[in-house]
Amino acid sequence: MYSIVARLKNQPAVEDRDAYIVRAVALIAKLAKRLSAQNAHFADLGLILEDTQSYINAKVGSYAAGDDGIPPKVIEEFDRLSQSDRILLRDDPEMVAQMLQHSCAALQEQTGGDHLSLSVQSPKLLASAKISLSRGMTQSTGSLATTLPAEHEEDFWFDNLSMMKGLIREITNLYPVSWLSIGPTLYGTSPAPSLFEDREAFGWLGYTDQPVATTGEALAEVTSVEVGSILVLKPNFMTLHAADVDLCHKAEAHLVDLGVLPLK
């Protein structure tokens, strides 16, 4: 799978949690509509009802300690369960917002914390599309993470560089992004391990809200946009193999020299 991880900035404190969630779901729905034009899984983003999700989570946990993974028959069961008892974002965004309001209220009551986490995903377990927004009630920063499903080992998302650049611009038009990275992922890990423990990682494509004037030895291309720069590691998609990770590290070193690779 592949992922987009965007760090968000300059967000005011949340004074009305439920109203904020309604606005956030509306933005997520806009992004999902844009993504669904490229991949049909994003048309099926939604929520699995609580009882069904609890059952699936327990089953996944029972296989977590083993080395053989989840049996195909169990995966088929998860997919079947996920197809039912769902609220789809495209059909009922108001109900999705209400369910997220309920889950956030319950979490805050249990933990006493101020963390907000909103996620919608498609039902297909191994090729799941997902959009997640995470932030605090009072903190000014947060993150937007989008899982781009890959099927049959195809690199669909990397076939069209201009389409991916357009997607970056769509996200930066919807959200106050300070840093964005796109690349292959391994079950939730970062696109590639960063050269710097305290700084963000770079992937195949990136965005910074700062101007970048030079490509250095590692970047293939830098494109100036209205606010910031789109960064391209190389024309074709990257892998997590050593050569591409080394290239990412060279790009990160160059961006640090320019003062534009942010701290985590």
N, C-alpha and C positions, 0 to 999 in steps of 0.2 A: 504494500500500500504506500501511498504518498500522503504528505500532509502540508498544510499551510499553518504556520504559527505566527500570529501578529501580536506584537506588544502594543497596548493602547495607553494613551496619555491624556492628561488634561481633562479628566472626567470629574464633574462636581460631585460632592457627597450626595448620597441617595437619601432624600428626605421622606419620600413616600415610596416604600418598597414595591407595593402592588402596581402603582402607576408606572414606575420604572420598568417593571417586568413586561407590562403591556407594550411599552415603547420598544423594549429590547426584542420582543418576539416579532413585532412588525418589521424591524430591521433584518432580523434573521430570515424572515419570510421573503424579503426582497432579495437577499443573497441566495437563498435556496432556489428561487425562481430563475435567477441568472445562471446558477450552476446546473439546474435541471435541463437547460437548453443544450448542455454539453454531455450530460450523463443522466440517464433516466432514474437512477437510484435516488437522486436528490428531489425528485417529485414525490417520493414516498416518505419524506422525513416526518417523524411524529414521535409520540410517546407510547411506550408499552404500559399498560395499567399495572398498578403496584403489585398485586398478587402474582400476576404472571412473571413480572420482572424478578420478584423475590425468589420464585421457584427456579428460574433460570440461573440466577446468581448462586444459589445453593448448589445446583448441579455443577456449574463451572468450578466452584470451589472444591468439590469432591474430586475433580480430576487435576487440580492444580499441582498436587504433590507428585503426580506420576510422570513418567518419562515418555509415555506412549501417546500423549495428547488426548483430545476428545474424539471418541469413536464416531465414524460417519453417521451411524443411525441416530446418535444423540444430537449431532449437529442438525440433522433433518428434523428432529423433534423441536429443537430450538427455533428453527426457521418457521415451522408450522405454528408454534405458539406465538411467535412474534408477529405473524401475519394477522392473528386474531386479537381481539381486545386492544385495539390500537386507536389512538386519536391522531389523525393526519393533520399536519400543519396547513396544507393547502385547502383542506375541507373546513376546518374549524379552528382558525388561529385564536379566537377568543377562548375556546375551551382549553387549548394548549396553554395559554397564558394563565388561566385559572388553576390548572393542574400544577404548573410551575410555581405559582404563588403559594399553593398549599404545601408543596414539598419544601420550598424555601422557609416558610413559616415554621414547619415542623422541625427542620434541621436547626434553625436558630434557637428554637425553644429547647432542643436537646443539648446543644453545645454552648449556648450563650454567646457564640461568636457572631461576627458581622459579615461572614463570607457569603457571596452570592454565586451560584453556579447553575447555569441554564444550558441544557443540552437537548437536542432533537437528533434522531438518527433513523436510518432506513432499517427494515426488518431483516435483511439478509446478513447472516452472522459473519461470514468470512469475507464478504465484499461490501462491508457496511460503509455507507456515506454518513457523515456526522458533522454537525456544527455545534460548538460549545463556546459559551461566553462565561468568563470567570472574572470576578472582581470583588472588592470589599464594599461595604456600605459607606465607609468613610474614606478609604484610600483613593488616590487620584489616578492610579494605574490599574491595568488589568490585562487580560489576554483573550484573543479570539483564536480558536483552533478548529481547523476544518480537515476532516479525513477525506481524501480523494480515493475512492475504491479502484483497485486494479483487478481485472479479470483475465484469466487465461495468459497471465504473464505479459500482457500487452502494456506498452507504455503510452496509452492513449493521450494522457495529459501532456506528454512531452512531444507529441507529433507536430504541434503548432505553436511555435514560440510567440507569435503575435496574439494568439488567443489567450495564452497564459499571462502575457503582459496586460492584456485587457482585463483579465480577472483581478490582477493586482490593483489596477486603477479603480475597478469597481469597489473593491474592499476599502481602498483609501478614500474613496468618495463617501462611503457609508460610515466609516469609523475613523477616529483620530489616531492613526497608526504612527508610531515612532520607528518601529523596526519590524520587518517581515521576512520570513525565510520559507522557501518551498523546497522539498526534497523527499527522497524515499525514507520511510520509517520502518522501524521494527517494533510493532505493538506498543506504540506510545512513546518510544524514545525519541530524542531530538533527531533532526534530519542527518546530522553527522556530529560526532563528538568534537566539541570546540577545542581549539588550540589553547584557549585561555579559560581556566576554571570559573573565573568571575565575570566572563563576558558571554554575550549571545553567540550561538553557532550560526554558520552560514551554510546554505545548501546549493541547489542548482540555480535557483533564482532568488533574488532578494530585493528588498526595498528599504531605504532609509529616508527619513524626512530631512536629511542634511544634503547639501550639494556635494557631489563627488566629481572631481574634474578629470581624474586619470584612471586608467584601467590597471596600471601596474603590470607585473609579470603574470598574474594569475587570472584576472578577469578578462573575459572575451569582449564584453561590451558594457558601456554605461549609458543610460538614456535619461536625460533630464526631463522631469515632468513638472506639473504646476507647482507642487511643493515637494521637493526631494528628488531622489534618483532611483531608477530601477537598475539592478545589477545582475548581469548574466555571467555565470561561471564558465560555461562553454556552450556551443550551439546545440549539441545533443544532450539528452538527459544524463544525469549522473547516477552512479551506483554508490554502494557503501564499501566498495573495494578500496584497497590501500591507496592506489594511484589517485582516485577521485577525492578521498579524504585528505590526502596530502595537498591536492590542489585547493581544497576548501581552506586548509590551514594557511596556505600562502595568501589567499584572498583575505582571510581574517587578519593576518599580520599587516597587509597593505592597508586595510581599513583602520586598524589601530594606529598606524603611522599617520593616517589622515585625521584621526580623532573622531571617527564616525561609527565605530563598533561599540554599541552601548553595553554598559554593565547590566547584569541580570537583575 
